[in-house]
Amino acid sequence: MMCLMVGKKSCIGKIREKLEVKPETTPLQEKLETIATDIGKFGVYVALLIIHVLLFRYLLEGLT
């Protein structure tokens, strides 16, 4: 048996290339991604604030 074409040049490769569907994001997905990013940033900011408050409280209690 002799192999003449492989990959995208073979018959199966050409069929697969025609059937390949590139996913498109919908407006809802874009909005949800924006909201998820905002929630993540908010969570990080709140966590940093809590750490700073607790460290400040610990230092104040340690000095008294």
mmCIF file of the N, C-alpha and C atoms, coordinates in Angstrom:
data_MODEL
# 
_entry.id   MODEL 
# 
loop_
_atom_site.group_PDB 
_atom_site.id 
_atom_site.type_symbol 
_atom_site.label_atom_id 
_atom_site.label_alt_id 
_atom_site.label_comp_id 
_atom_site.label_asym_id 
_atom_site.label_entity_id 
_atom_site.label_seq_id 
_atom_site.pdbx_PDB_ins_code 
_atom_site.Cartn_x 
_atom_site.Cartn_y 
_atom_site.Cartn_z 
_atom_site.occupancy 
_atom_site.B_iso_or_equiv 
_atom_site.pdbx_formal_charge 
_atom_site.auth_seq_id 
_atom_site.auth_comp_id 
_atom_site.auth_asym_id 
_atom_site.auth_atom_id 
_atom_site.pdbx_PDB_model_num 
ATOM 1   N N  . MET A 1 1  ? 0.848   -1.162 0.000  1.00 0.00 ? 1  MET A N  1 
ATOM 2   C CA . MET A 1 1  ? 0.000   0.000  0.000  1.00 0.00 ? 1  MET A CA 1 
ATOM 3   C C  . MET A 1 1  ? 0.898   1.229  0.000  1.00 0.00 ? 1  MET A C  1 
ATOM 4   N N  . MET A 1 2  ? 0.545   2.186  -0.827 1.00 0.00 ? 2  MET A N  1 
ATOM 5   C CA . MET A 1 2  ? 1.309   3.431  -0.907 1.00 0.00 ? 2  MET A CA 1 
ATOM 6   C C  . MET A 1 2  ? 0.411   4.587  -0.464 1.00 0.00 ? 2  MET A C  1 
ATOM 7   N N  . CYS A 1 3  ? 0.929   5.368  0.422  1.00 0.00 ? 3  CYS A N  1 
ATOM 8   C CA . CYS A 1 3  ? 0.181   6.513  0.930  1.00 0.00 ? 3  CYS A CA 1 
ATOM 9   C C  . CYS A 1 3  ? 0.569   7.736  0.112  1.00 0.00 ? 3  CYS A C  1 
ATOM 10  N N  . LEU A 1 4  ? -0.423  8.361  -0.552 1.00 0.00 ? 4  LEU A N  1 
ATOM 11  C CA . LEU A 1 4  ? -0.135  9.502  -1.417 1.00 0.00 ? 4  LEU A CA 1 
ATOM 12  C C  . LEU A 1 4  ? -0.420  10.845 -0.740 1.00 0.00 ? 4  LEU A C  1 
ATOM 13  N N  . MET A 1 5  ? -1.440  10.893 0.102  1.00 0.00 ? 5  MET A N  1 
ATOM 14  C CA . MET A 1 5  ? -1.788  12.156 0.752  1.00 0.00 ? 5  MET A CA 1 
ATOM 15  C C  . MET A 1 5  ? -2.109  11.894 2.218  1.00 0.00 ? 5  MET A C  1 
ATOM 16  N N  . VAL A 1 6  ? -1.687  12.818 3.065  1.00 0.00 ? 6  VAL A N  1 
ATOM 17  C CA . VAL A 1 6  ? -1.977  12.703 4.490  1.00 0.00 ? 6  VAL A CA 1 
ATOM 18  C C  . VAL A 1 6  ? -2.419  14.068 5.012  1.00 0.00 ? 6  VAL A C  1 
ATOM 19  N N  . GLY A 1 7  ? -3.016  14.048 6.198  1.00 0.00 ? 7  GLY A N  1 
ATOM 20  C CA . GLY A 1 7  ? -3.400  15.304 6.830  1.00 0.00 ? 7  GLY A CA 1 
ATOM 21  C C  . GLY A 1 7  ? -4.538  16.004 6.119  1.00 0.00 ? 7  GLY A C  1 
ATOM 22  N N  . LYS A 1 8  ? -4.380  17.314 5.917  1.00 0.00 ? 8  LYS A N  1 
ATOM 23  C CA . LYS A 1 8  ? -5.451  18.125 5.326  1.00 0.00 ? 8  LYS A CA 1 
ATOM 24  C C  . LYS A 1 8  ? -5.629  17.862 3.839  1.00 0.00 ? 8  LYS A C  1 
ATOM 25  N N  . LYS A 1 9  ? -4.650  17.257 3.205  1.00 0.00 ? 9  LYS A N  1 
ATOM 26  C CA . LYS A 1 9  ? -4.750  17.007 1.767  1.00 0.00 ? 9  LYS A CA 1 
ATOM 27  C C  . LYS A 1 9  ? -5.453  15.689 1.444  1.00 0.00 ? 9  LYS A C  1 
ATOM 28  N N  . SER A 1 10 ? -5.658  14.839 2.453  1.00 0.00 ? 10 SER A N  1 
ATOM 29  C CA . SER A 1 10 ? -6.359  13.586 2.220  1.00 0.00 ? 10 SER A CA 1 
ATOM 30  C C  . SER A 1 10 ? -7.866  13.837 2.124  1.00 0.00 ? 10 SER A C  1 
ATOM 31  N N  . CYS A 1 11 ? -8.608  12.835 1.665  1.00 0.00 ? 11 CYS A N  1 
ATOM 32  C CA . CYS A 1 11 ? -10.069 12.972 1.537  1.00 0.00 ? 11 CYS A CA 1 
ATOM 33  C C  . CYS A 1 11 ? -10.715 13.225 2.896  1.00 0.00 ? 11 CYS A C  1 
ATOM 34  N N  . ILE A 1 12 ? -10.282 12.462 3.895  1.00 0.00 ? 12 ILE A N  1 
ATOM 35  C CA . ILE A 1 12 ? -10.856 12.637 5.223  1.00 0.00 ? 12 ILE A CA 1 
ATOM 36  C C  . ILE A 1 12 ? -10.483 14.010 5.772  1.00 0.00 ? 12 ILE A C  1 
ATOM 37  N N  . GLY A 1 13 ? -9.275  14.467 5.507  1.00 0.00 ? 13 GLY A N  1 
ATOM 38  C CA . GLY A 1 13 ? -8.846  15.787 5.959  1.00 0.00 ? 13 GLY A CA 1 
ATOM 39  C C  . GLY A 1 13 ? -9.666  16.898 5.323  1.00 0.00 ? 13 GLY A C  1 
ATOM 40  N N  . LYS A 1 14 ? -9.985  16.757 4.037  1.00 0.00 ? 14 LYS A N  1 
ATOM 41  C CA . LYS A 1 14 ? -10.805 17.762 3.354  1.00 0.00 ? 14 LYS A CA 1 
ATOM 42  C C  . LYS A 1 14 ? -12.223 17.786 3.915  1.00 0.00 ? 14 LYS A C  1 
ATOM 43  N N  . ILE A 1 15 ? -12.781 16.599 4.195  1.00 0.00 ? 15 ILE A N  1 
ATOM 44  C CA . ILE A 1 15 ? -14.129 16.516 4.766  1.00 0.00 ? 15 ILE A CA 1 
ATOM 45  C C  . ILE A 1 15 ? -14.143 17.135 6.156  1.00 0.00 ? 15 ILE A C  1 
ATOM 46  N N  . ARG A 1 16 ? -13.134 16.795 6.953  1.00 0.00 ? 16 ARG A N  1 
ATOM 47  C CA . ARG A 1 16 ? -13.061 17.333 8.312  1.00 0.00 ? 16 ARG A CA 1 
ATOM 48  C C  . ARG A 1 16 ? -12.937 18.860 8.294  1.00 0.00 ? 16 ARG A C  1 
ATOM 49  N N  . GLU A 1 17 ? -12.179 19.386 7.346  1.00 0.00 ? 17 GLU A N  1 
ATOM 50  C CA . GLU A 1 17 ? -12.008 20.833 7.233  1.00 0.00 ? 17 GLU A CA 1 
ATOM 51  C C  . GLU A 1 17 ? -13.326 21.519 6.864  1.00 0.00 ? 17 GLU A C  1 
ATOM 52  N N  . LYS A 1 18 ? -14.126 20.873 6.003  1.00 0.00 ? 18 LYS A N  1 
ATOM 53  C CA . LYS A 1 18 ? -15.422 21.447 5.624  1.00 0.00 ? 18 LYS A CA 1 
ATOM 54  C C  . LYS A 1 18 ? -16.429 21.374 6.770  1.00 0.00 ? 18 LYS A C  1 
ATOM 55  N N  . LEU A 1 19 ? -16.335 20.325 7.592  1.00 0.00 ? 19 LEU A N  1 
ATOM 56  C CA . LEU A 1 19 ? -17.277 20.147 8.691  1.00 0.00 ? 19 LEU A CA 1 
ATOM 57  C C  . LEU A 1 19 ? -16.892 20.944 9.930  1.00 0.00 ? 19 LEU A C  1 
ATOM 58  N N  . GLU A 1 20 ? -15.661 21.405 9.983  1.00 0.00 ? 20 GLU A N  1 
ATOM 59  C CA . GLU A 1 20 ? -15.187 22.125 11.158 1.00 0.00 ? 20 GLU A CA 1 
ATOM 60  C C  . GLU A 1 20 ? -15.954 23.432 11.318 1.00 0.00 ? 20 GLU A C  1 
ATOM 61  N N  . VAL A 1 21 ? -16.549 23.583 12.495 1.00 0.00 ? 21 VAL A N  1 
ATOM 62  C CA . VAL A 1 21 ? -17.329 24.772 12.793 1.00 0.00 ? 21 VAL A CA 1 
ATOM 63  C C  . VAL A 1 21 ? -16.571 25.574 13.841 1.00 0.00 ? 21 VAL A C  1 
ATOM 64  N N  . LYS A 1 22 ? -16.291 26.819 13.520 1.00 0.00 ? 22 LYS A N  1 
ATOM 65  C CA . LYS A 1 22 ? -15.599 27.676 14.476 1.00 0.00 ? 22 LYS A CA 1 
ATOM 66  C C  . LYS A 1 22 ? -16.639 28.291 15.401 1.00 0.00 ? 22 LYS A C  1 
ATOM 67  N N  . PRO A 1 23 ? -16.473 28.081 16.704 1.00 0.00 ? 23 PRO A N  1 
ATOM 68  C CA . PRO A 1 23 ? -17.472 28.614 17.639 1.00 0.00 ? 23 PRO A CA 1 
ATOM 69  C C  . PRO A 1 23 ? -17.455 30.141 17.671 1.00 0.00 ? 23 PRO A C  1 
ATOM 70  N N  . GLU A 1 24 ? -18.626 30.720 17.575 1.00 0.00 ? 24 GLU A N  1 
ATOM 71  C CA . GLU A 1 24 ? -18.775 32.170 17.645 1.00 0.00 ? 24 GLU A CA 1 
ATOM 72  C C  . GLU A 1 24 ? -19.412 32.504 18.983 1.00 0.00 ? 24 GLU A C  1 
ATOM 73  N N  . THR A 1 25 ? -18.908 33.548 19.626 1.00 0.00 ? 25 THR A N  1 
ATOM 74  C CA . THR A 1 25 ? -19.497 33.934 20.900 1.00 0.00 ? 25 THR A CA 1 
ATOM 75  C C  . THR A 1 25 ? -20.718 34.801 20.652 1.00 0.00 ? 25 THR A C  1 
ATOM 76  N N  . THR A 1 26 ? -21.727 34.538 21.436 1.00 0.00 ? 26 THR A N  1 
ATOM 77  C CA . THR A 1 26 ? -22.962 35.312 21.331 1.00 0.00 ? 26 THR A CA 1 
ATOM 78  C C  . THR A 1 26 ? -22.838 36.558 22.214 1.00 0.00 ? 26 THR A C  1 
ATOM 79  N N  . PRO A 1 27 ? -23.690 37.542 21.995 1.00 0.00 ? 27 PRO A N  1 
ATOM 80  C CA . PRO A 1 27 ? -23.655 38.730 22.868 1.00 0.00 ? 27 PRO A CA 1 
ATOM 81  C C  . PRO A 1 27 ? -23.857 38.384 24.344 1.00 0.00 ? 27 PRO A C  1 
ATOM 82  N N  . LEU A 1 28 ? -24.698 37.384 24.616 1.00 0.00 ? 28 LEU A N  1 
ATOM 83  C CA . LEU A 1 28 ? -24.922 36.969 25.999 1.00 0.00 ? 28 LEU A CA 1 
ATOM 84  C C  . LEU A 1 28 ? -23.639 36.406 26.603 1.00 0.00 ? 28 LEU A C  1 
ATOM 85  N N  . GLN A 1 29 ? -22.911 35.580 25.855 1.00 0.00 ? 29 GLN A N  1 
ATOM 86  C CA . GLN A 1 29 ? -21.656 35.029 26.353 1.00 0.00 ? 29 GLN A CA 1 
ATOM 87  C C  . GLN A 1 29 ? -20.635 36.133 26.622 1.00 0.00 ? 29 GLN A C  1 
ATOM 88  N N  . GLU A 1 30 ? -20.598 37.133 25.776 1.00 0.00 ? 30 GLU A N  1 
ATOM 89  C CA . GLU A 1 30 ? -19.663 38.243 25.977 1.00 0.00 ? 30 GLU A CA 1 
ATOM 90  C C  . GLU A 1 30 ? -20.010 39.014 27.246 1.00 0.00 ? 30 GLU A C  1 
ATOM 91  N N  . LYS A 1 31 ? -21.311 39.261 27.461 1.00 0.00 ? 31 LYS A N  1 
ATOM 92  C CA . LYS A 1 31 ? -21.743 39.975 28.659 1.00 0.00 ? 31 LYS A CA 1 
ATOM 93  C C  . LYS A 1 31 ? -21.446 39.156 29.918 1.00 0.00 ? 31 LYS A C  1 
ATOM 94  N N  . LEU A 1 32 ? -21.702 37.847 29.849 1.00 0.00 ? 32 LEU A N  1 
ATOM 95  C CA . LEU A 1 32 ? -21.435 36.987 31.003 1.00 0.00 ? 32 LEU A CA 1 
ATOM 96  C C  . LEU A 1 32 ? -19.942 36.936 31.320 1.00 0.00 ? 32 LEU A C  1 
ATOM 97  N N  . GLU A 1 33 ? -19.115 36.927 30.290 1.00 0.00 ? 33 GLU A N  1 
ATOM 98  C CA . GLU A 1 33 ? -17.669 36.923 30.515 1.00 0.00 ? 33 GLU A CA 1 
ATOM 99  C C  . GLU A 1 33 ? -17.221 38.224 31.168 1.00 0.00 ? 33 GLU A C  1 
ATOM 100 N N  . THR A 1 34 ? -17.801 39.333 30.741 1.00 0.00 ? 34 THR A N  1 
ATOM 101 C CA . THR A 1 34 ? -17.478 40.625 31.352 1.00 0.00 ? 34 THR A CA 1 
ATOM 102 C C  . THR A 1 34 ? -17.904 40.649 32.814 1.00 0.00 ? 34 THR A C  1 
ATOM 103 N N  . ILE A 1 35 ? -19.099 40.160 33.091 1.00 0.00 ? 35 ILE A N  1 
ATOM 104 C CA . ILE A 1 35 ? -19.595 40.124 34.471 1.00 0.00 ? 35 ILE A CA 1 
ATOM 105 C C  . ILE A 1 35 ? -18.721 39.212 35.325 1.00 0.00 ? 35 ILE A C  1 
ATOM 106 N N  . ALA A 1 36 ? -18.336 38.058 34.800 1.00 0.00 ? 36 ALA A N  1 
ATOM 107 C CA . ALA A 1 36 ? -17.493 37.124 35.555 1.00 0.00 ? 36 ALA A CA 1 
ATOM 108 C C  . ALA A 1 36 ? -16.137 37.751 35.858 1.00 0.00 ? 36 ALA A C  1 
ATOM 109 N N  . THR A 1 37 ? -15.577 38.486 34.909 1.00 0.00 ? 37 THR A N  1 
ATOM 110 C CA . THR A 1 37 ? -14.296 39.161 35.136 1.00 0.00 ? 37 THR A CA 1 
ATOM 111 C C  . THR A 1 37 ? -14.440 40.219 36.224 1.00 0.00 ? 37 THR A C  1 
ATOM 112 N N  . ASP A 1 38 ? -15.529 40.991 36.174 1.00 0.00 ? 38 ASP A N  1 
ATOM 113 C CA . ASP A 1 38 ? -15.766 42.020 37.186 1.00 0.00 ? 38 ASP A CA 1 
ATOM 114 C C  . ASP A 1 38 ? -15.944 41.409 38.574 1.00 0.00 ? 38 ASP A C  1 
ATOM 115 N N  . ILE A 1 39 ? -16.664 40.304 38.659 1.00 0.00 ? 39 ILE A N  1 
ATOM 116 C CA . ILE A 1 39 ? -16.869 39.634 39.945 1.00 0.00 ? 39 ILE A CA 1 
ATOM 117 C C  . ILE A 1 39 ? -15.535 39.114 40.479 1.00 0.00 ? 39 ILE A C  1 
ATOM 118 N N  . GLY A 1 40 ? -14.700 38.575 39.611 1.00 0.00 ? 40 GLY A N  1 
ATOM 119 C CA . GLY A 1 40 ? -13.387 38.090 40.025 1.00 0.00 ? 40 GLY A CA 1 
ATOM 120 C C  . GLY A 1 40 ? -12.507 39.201 40.558 1.00 0.00 ? 40 GLY A C  1 
ATOM 121 N N  . LYS A 1 41 ? -12.496 40.340 39.859 1.00 0.00 ? 41 LYS A N  1 
ATOM 122 C CA . LYS A 1 41 ? -11.711 41.485 40.327 1.00 0.00 ? 41 LYS A CA 1 
ATOM 123 C C  . LYS A 1 41 ? -12.227 41.984 41.669 1.00 0.00 ? 41 LYS A C  1 
ATOM 124 N N  . PHE A 1 42 ? -13.544 42.077 41.812 1.00 0.00 ? 42 PHE A N  1 
ATOM 125 C CA . PHE A 1 42 ? -14.146 42.519 43.065 1.00 0.00 ? 42 PHE A CA 1 
ATOM 126 C C  . PHE A 1 42 ? -13.748 41.580 44.207 1.00 0.00 ? 42 PHE A C  1 
ATOM 127 N N  . GLY A 1 43 ? -13.767 40.292 43.954 1.00 0.00 ? 43 GLY A N  1 
ATOM 128 C CA . GLY A 1 43 ? -13.384 39.313 44.972 1.00 0.00 ? 43 GLY A CA 1 
ATOM 129 C C  . GLY A 1 43 ? -11.940 39.481 45.417 1.00 0.00 ? 43 GLY A C  1 
ATOM 130 N N  . VAL A 1 44 ? -11.054 39.743 44.466 1.00 0.00 ? 44 VAL A N  1 
ATOM 131 C CA . VAL A 1 44 ? -9.649  39.951 44.810 1.00 0.00 ? 44 VAL A CA 1 
ATOM 132 C C  . VAL A 1 44 ? -9.489  41.214 45.648 1.00 0.00 ? 44 VAL A C  1 
ATOM 133 N N  . TYR A 1 45 ? -10.153 42.292 45.258 1.00 0.00 ? 45 TYR A N  1 
ATOM 134 C CA . TYR A 1 45 ? -10.063 43.543 46.005 1.00 0.00 ? 45 TYR A CA 1 
ATOM 135 C C  . TYR A 1 45 ? -10.587 43.383 47.433 1.00 0.00 ? 45 TYR A C  1 
ATOM 136 N N  . VAL A 1 46 ? -11.705 42.690 47.585 1.00 0.00 ? 46 VAL A N  1 
ATOM 137 C CA . VAL A 1 46 ? -12.272 42.487 48.918 1.00 0.00 ? 46 VAL A CA 1 
ATOM 138 C C  . VAL A 1 46 ? -11.343 41.620 49.758 1.00 0.00 ? 46 VAL A C  1 
ATOM 139 N N  . ALA A 1 47 ? -10.768 40.587 49.164 1.00 0.00 ? 47 ALA A N  1 
ATOM 140 C CA . ALA A 1 47 ? -9.842  39.728 49.899 1.00 0.00 ? 47 ALA A CA 1 
ATOM 141 C C  . ALA A 1 47 ? -8.629  40.525 50.377 1.00 0.00 ? 47 ALA A C  1 
ATOM 142 N N  . LEU A 1 48 ? -8.081  41.377 49.516 1.00 0.00 ? 48 LEU A N  1 
ATOM 143 C CA . LEU A 1 48 ? -6.940  42.207 49.916 1.00 0.00 ? 48 LEU A CA 1 
ATOM 144 C C  . LEU A 1 48 ? -7.328  43.182 51.026 1.00 0.00 ? 48 LEU A C  1 
ATOM 145 N N  . LEU A 1 49 ? -8.521  43.748 50.930 1.00 0.00 ? 49 LEU A N  1 
ATOM 146 C CA . LEU A 1 49 ? -8.994  44.661 51.963 1.00 0.00 ? 49 LEU A CA 1 
ATOM 147 C C  . LEU A 1 49 ? -9.118  43.942 53.304 1.00 0.00 ? 49 LEU A C  1 
ATOM 148 N N  . ILE A 1 50 ? -9.676  42.748 53.289 1.00 0.00 ? 50 ILE A N  1 
ATOM 149 C CA . ILE A 1 50 ? -9.838  41.973 54.522 1.00 0.00 ? 50 ILE A CA 1 
ATOM 150 C C  . ILE A 1 50 ? -8.479  41.642 55.128 1.00 0.00 ? 50 ILE A C  1 
ATOM 151 N N  . ILE A 1 51 ? -7.522  41.258 54.296 1.00 0.00 ? 51 ILE A N  1 
ATOM 152 C CA . ILE A 1 51 ? -6.177  40.952 54.798 1.00 0.00 ? 51 ILE A CA 1 
ATOM 153 C C  . ILE A 1 51 ? -5.564  42.185 55.450 1.00 0.00 ? 51 ILE A C  1 
ATOM 154 N N  . HIS A 1 52 ? -5.702  43.332 54.814 1.00 0.00 ? 52 HIS A N  1 
ATOM 155 C CA . HIS A 1 52 ? -5.141  44.550 55.385 1.00 0.00 ? 52 HIS A CA 1 
ATOM 156 C C  . HIS A 1 52 ? -5.829  44.921 56.708 1.00 0.00 ? 52 HIS A C  1 
ATOM 157 N N  . VAL A 1 53 ? -7.127  44.811 56.766 1.00 0.00 ? 53 VAL A N  1 
ATOM 158 C CA . VAL A 1 53 ? -7.860  45.131 57.991 1.00 0.00 ? 53 VAL A CA 1 
ATOM 159 C C  . VAL A 1 53 ? -7.450  44.187 59.114 1.00 0.00 ? 53 VAL A C  1 
ATOM 160 N N  . LEU A 1 54 ? -7.343  42.901 58.814 1.00 0.00 ? 54 LEU A N  1 
ATOM 161 C CA . LEU A 1 54 ? -6.968  41.941 59.850 1.00 0.00 ? 54 LEU A CA 1 
ATOM 162 C C  . LEU A 1 54 ? -5.533  42.157 60.315 1.00 0.00 ? 54 LEU A C  1 
ATOM 163 N N  . LEU A 1 55 ? -4.613  42.478 59.412 1.00 0.00 ? 55 LEU A N  1 
ATOM 164 C CA . LEU A 1 55 ? -3.247  42.760 59.819 1.00 0.00 ? 55 LEU A CA 1 
ATOM 165 C C  . LEU A 1 55 ? -3.185  44.022 60.675 1.00 0.00 ? 55 LEU A C  1 
ATOM 166 N N  . PHE A 1 56 ? -3.922  45.046 60.306 1.00 0.00 ? 56 PHE A N  1 
ATOM 167 C CA . PHE A 1 56 ? -3.968  46.275 61.079 1.00 0.00 ? 56 PHE A CA 1 
ATOM 168 C C  . PHE A 1 56 ? -4.515  46.010 62.480 1.00 0.00 ? 56 PHE A C  1 
ATOM 169 N N  . ARG A 1 57 ? -5.584  45.228 62.544 1.00 0.00 ? 57 ARG A N  1 
ATOM 170 C CA . ARG A 1 57 ? -6.185  44.879 63.837 1.00 0.00 ? 57 ARG A CA 1 
ATOM 171 C C  . ARG A 1 57 ? -5.214  44.075 64.690 1.00 0.00 ? 57 ARG A C  1 
ATOM 172 N N  . TYR A 1 58 ? -4.511  43.130 64.056 1.00 0.00 ? 58 TYR A N  1 
ATOM 173 C CA . TYR A 1 58 ? -3.535  42.309 64.777 1.00 0.00 ? 58 TYR A CA 1 
ATOM 174 C C  . TYR A 1 58 ? -2.408  43.189 65.336 1.00 0.00 ? 58 TYR A C  1 
ATOM 175 N N  . LEU A 1 59 ? -1.926  44.143 64.546 1.00 0.00 ? 59 LEU A N  1 
ATOM 176 C CA . LEU A 1 59 ? -0.871  45.025 65.008 1.00 0.00 ? 59 LEU A CA 1 
ATOM 177 C C  . LEU A 1 59 ? -1.353  45.935 66.147 1.00 0.00 ? 59 LEU A C  1 
ATOM 178 N N  . LEU A 1 60 ? -2.578  46.427 66.062 1.00 0.00 ? 60 LEU A N  1 
ATOM 179 C CA . LEU A 1 60 ? -3.122  47.267 67.125 1.00 0.00 ? 60 LEU A CA 1 
ATOM 180 C C  . LEU A 1 60 ? -3.285  46.500 68.426 1.00 0.00 ? 60 LEU A C  1 
ATOM 181 N N  . GLU A 1 61 ? -3.765  45.265 68.333 1.00 0.00 ? 61 GLU A N  1 
ATOM 182 C CA . GLU A 1 61 ? -3.956  44.457 69.536 1.00 0.00 ? 61 GLU A CA 1 
ATOM 183 C C  . GLU A 1 61 ? -2.612  44.032 70.120 1.00 0.00 ? 61 GLU A C  1 
ATOM 184 N N  . GLY A 1 62 ? -1.609  43.862 69.277 1.00 0.00 ? 62 GLY A N  1 
ATOM 185 C CA . GLY A 1 62 ? -0.292  43.461 69.750 1.00 0.00 ? 62 GLY A CA 1 
ATOM 186 C C  . GLY A 1 62 ? 0.434   44.574 70.471 1.00 0.00 ? 62 GLY A C  1 
ATOM 187 N N  . LEU A 1 63 ? 0.129   45.825 70.131 1.00 0.00 ? 63 LEU A N  1 
ATOM 188 C CA . LEU A 1 63 ? 0.786   46.956 70.761 1.00 0.00 ? 63 LEU A CA 1 
ATOM 189 C C  . LEU A 1 63 ? 0.187   47.303 72.108 1.00 0.00 ? 63 LEU A C  1 
ATOM 190 N N  . THR A 1 64 ? -1.045  46.884 72.362 1.00 0.00 ? 64 THR A N  1 
ATOM 191 C CA . THR A 1 64 ? -1.695  47.237 73.627 1.00 0.00 ? 64 THR A CA 1 
ATOM 192 C C  . THR A 1 64 ? -1.514  46.190 74.685 1.00 0.00 ? 64 THR A C  1 
# 
